Amino acid sequence: MKKVLFIALIVAVAVPAGALGVIGVTAGPALAQGPSPAQLAEQGWTCFVPPVPGIGVRCFNPAQGPPPVPPVEDGRPSYTAMAWTPAGEFEGHVHLIRADLYHGQPCEPNGGPYDFIPLIGYYECLRP
């Protein structure tokens, strides 16, 4: 039984580590704080680096996926994603609100404003 668990542990660690090169991040910091982008991608999440300078990997769950590009008028009201820095450190969760539904509400817990992302037509809030 111990041998089976040991082999399962090796597979659980080695396989995602090998896939990290595909998305271009390191596993070290992310594994310390939860699943890595590679692990999420293996579970059906959509993980990618947005075409915005200084932005790291974003992963959207399989039930929602990412917002469509270009935006659609009657798209989902909101999305949630997990976020990492370009260096691979977990940043927190991203909350997206469709532009027509955003009315200046603060980004909790820090109370700052949401940032508009024209490419997808949503306002974004990063929650650590």
Secondary structure, DSSP 8 states (H G I E B T S, - for coil): -HHHHHHHHHHHHHHHHHHHHHHT--SHHHHHTS--HHHHHHTT-EEE--SSTT---EEE-TTT----SS--TT--SEEEEEEE-TTS-EEEEEEEEEGGG--S--BTTTTB--EEETTTTEEEEEE-
